Amino acid sequence: MKNKIKVYRAMHDLTQEDLARAIGVTRQTILAIEKGKYVPSLDLAFRISRHFKVNIEEVFSYDENTQADAGK
């Protein structure tokens, strides 16, 4: 799953720590999601998108190639 969390953090002048604190996760969780090493739960994805006041599709997009690579 691709995401634009880093872009939205930059637009809102937030660090990974700031975002993590705001949505109730660790900075390491935000880092892992940004790098594509962790796919967030639907609840967490919605919390992130709500924090930025955008639709979930604006932050996250499904990439079949990424999913296929993750299974190897």
N, C-alpha and C positions, 0 to 999 in steps of 0.2 A: 504494500500500500504506500503510495506516495503522499507526501504532505508538504504543506507550506507554513509549518509552524514557525520556522526561523524567520521567514518573510514577515509574518504577522507580528512576531515579537519585535522585530526591527521597526515596523511601522508604529508600534505602541511604545517603543523605547523600553522594552522589558528584557531582563536577563532570564536565563533558564531558571534561576533560583526564584525570581519574582513570579514567573508563571507557575512554577511548581507550588509555591506557597499559596497562590491565589486559588488553585484548583485542588489542593490537598494531596499532592504526590511529591516524590523526591526529585531533585534536580537530575539525578541519574535516569529516572524514568523519562523525563523530557528529552534528555540527550539521546537515549536509546530510540525513542520514537522518531526524533528528527533524523537520525542516521539510518532509520529503516530496520533496526535490529529488533524492534519490539512493535507489535501491532496492538494498539490500545483496544480495550473493550469498547463496546458501543457506548456505554455510559460515560467513559472517560473521553471518548471522541466528542460526544455532545457537550461535556463540560468545557472542553477546550474551545469548541466553536462558539458556545454561548458566552464565554469570557470575552471573545473578540467581537461578539454581536454580529456574527455572520452565519450563513447556512453551513452545515457540516460539509457539504460538497465543495465549498469554497476553500476549505482547509485540507480535506482528505480526498484522494482519488484512488480508485482501484487500478492496479497495473498487473495484468495477467503475467507478464514476463518476470516481474519481481517475485510474484508468488511461486512461479515455476522454479525459479532459481533457489528460493528459500527451501524447497523440498529436496534439493539435491544434496 
